[in-house]
Amino acid sequence: MTYAYLIVAILFEVVATTALKQTDGFSRLIPSLVTLVGYGVAFFFLSLTLRTMSVGIVYALWSGAGIVFITAIGWLWFRQALDTPALIGVALIIAGVLVINLFSKSVMH
């Protein structure tokens, strides 16, 4: 269940961050509510993940996956350009998340 909680936390964080772009400085009600609820749910599930996983590893996975997904949404939905250094950086983040998941023995505590 730990990874399921982490996936839910990542998904809600991505939804909340995407909605944050639409809040226009929290001046638009619906995107603002989606942002607040999304972050609340994300942090709740993140706290459940922290019951059995190391905080550093959880944060690395959560933030790394979130960065990759938000970058993809920015590129696809908001038509934000990505240059070569940005693409290399995202590839390195993906590589880091994979290394942690596939090779680290410090994931569970």
TORKE-683838 format. One record per residue: x, y, z of N, C-alpha, C, CB in turn. Coordinates in pm, whole numbers, plus 50000, padded with zeros to 5 digits. Glycine has a CB too. Layout:
// TORKE-683838
XYZXYZXYZXYZ/...
This chain:
// TORKE-683838
500814987950000500005000050000500855012750000499085000050120/502075011850048502915023750060503105030649926504265020050119/503415022849823503615028949691502295034249634504235018849595/501185027749667499865032849623499615046449686498735022849661/499915047949815499765060849881500655071449815500105059550031/501875067449783502805076849721502305081049584504195070549710/501785071849507501255075149374500075084849386500815062249300/499185082249481498055091349503498565105149543497095085749612/499555105749631500125118549673500715126049554501205116349781/501425118949468502025125249350500945130549257502935115149274/499925122349232498865126449140498135138949190497865114949120/497815139249319497125150949372498015163249376496605148049512/499295161349398500225172649395500305178249253501635168349444/500315169649154500375174049015499085181548977500585161948921/497945176149018496665183148993496665196849060495465174749045/497105197349185497115209949260498055220149196497515207449406/499225215749155500185224949095499695229748959501555218149080/499065220948884498485224948755497375235348777497925212648679/496535232948877495465242648909496045255748959494495236849014/497175255149030497815267149081498135276948968499095263549158/498535271548856498815279948739497565287748697499325271348621/496395281648717495135287648673494505296948777494155276648640/495055297548899494415305649004494535320648982495005302249138/495515324648901495775338848878495975346049012494605345348799/496925340849088497235346749219496125344549321497495361549205/495475333149314494355329449401493175339149387494815328949547/493005344949269491875353849246490715346749176492315365849163/490915334349135489855326449071489465315149165490315320848932/488185314249198487705305449304487915290649275486255307949327/487425285549164487475271049139488915265849132486735267649008/489785271849052491175267049054491825268249192491995274548952/491465278649267492035280349401491585269049493491615294049460/490305265349485489805254249567490445241049526488275253249555/490585238849396491245226549349492685226049401491235225849193/493355237349399494735237949449494805234449598495325251849426/493965240849677493995238549822493615224249858493055248249891/492545219149798492125205349826493175195549774490735202349761/493695198049656494705189149598495935187949685495095194049462/496445199349733497625198849820497285192149953498165212949845/496095194650005495685188150130495665173050117494305193150173/495045168150011494995153649988496395148249963494065150349867/497195155449885498565151049856499375149549985499265160949761/499305159550072500075158850197499535148050291500055172350267/498225145750290497665134950371498255121550327496115134750361/498215118750198498735105950149500255105250161498325103750005/500915116650149502355116950171502675113150315502935130850138/501865117750410502085114250551501885099350574501145122350641/500945093250502500765078650515501975071250461499495074050441/502535076250354503745070150297504905070750395504125077150165/504985081750469506105083550562506055074250682506145097850609/504955067150700504895057350809505895046050788503475051550820/506165042650663507005030950636508215033750547506185020350573/508315045850494509445049150407510235060750466508955052650264/511495061350432512385072050479511965085350418513845068950443/512005095850499511545109050454512355114150335511625119050570/513635112250335514465116950224514145109950094515925115050256/513945096950101513605089149983512215092849933513685073950014/511255093850023509885097549985509895111149916508955097850108/510585120749976510595134149918511275134149782511305143950013/512345126549768513025125749638512095120049531514305117149649/511385109349565510475103149469509285112249439509975089649523/508705117949543507525126549529507845139049447506995130549667/508905145849485509225158149414509765155249274510255166249493/510575144849260511105141349128510015137749029512085129849140/509115128949070508005125148982507115137048954507185113749044/506865145149056506045157049037506645166648936505835164149169/507945168848945508635177748852508495172648709510125179148889/508695159748690508605154048556507185155648500509005139148557/506175152248580504795153248533504385167848507503855146948634/504755176848597504405190948579505125196648456504775199148704/506355192748433507075197148314506365192348188508525192048316/505925179748189505195174348074503865181748052504935159148093/503145184548161501875191848149502125206048098501145192248286/503155212448149503505225848101503795225747952504695231248177/504495215747907504845214647765503625211347679505925203847747/502825201447722501685197047642500475206247652501295183147684/500115210347774498875217647796499065232647782498315214347932/500115237847846500345252247846501275256847733500925256547979/501735247447651502605250347536503875257747577501845258647434/504455253747691505685259847738506865252347676505765259747894/507745259747614508875253847543509895247947640509545264247453/510525237247596511615230947671512865230847583511235216347717/513925237047632515165236747556515985224447593515985249547580/517115222847531517945210947553518375209447698519175211547464/518855219947766519225218247907518035213847994519795231247962/516845218847965515665214748041515375199948019514445223048002/515455195447896515215181247865516265172247930515205179047714/517505176647929518575168947994518305168348144519965175247966/517925179548204517625179848347516485170448383517285193848390/515415170548304514285161548330514725147048315513105164648235/515535144148215516045130448197516875126148318516895129548069/517665135148373518465131948492517575129448614519455143148522/516485137048626515535134848735514905121148722514445145948737/514475117648601513895104348577514905093548612513445102848431/516155095548570517205085848602517385084548753518535089948537/517355095548824517495095148969516365087649037517575109149024/515135090048993513985082949049514105067949021512665088448990/514535064448900514705050248867515805043748950515025048748718/516915050648968518015045149049517545042549192519235054749049/516815052149249516315050349386515395038149392515555063049434/514455037249300513475026349303514075012749273512365029049205/515015012249182515544999349139516724994449222515965000248996/517515003549280518764999249342518935002849489519885004949267/518185012349538518395016749677517785006649776517785030649698/518555003849879518064995449987517535003850103519174986150036/517605016950089517175025750198515755031150177518145037450211/515005025150086513635029750058512745027550179513045022549934/512735015550234511915012650352512785013950477511284998350343/512155018450584512925019450709512345010550815512965033850760/
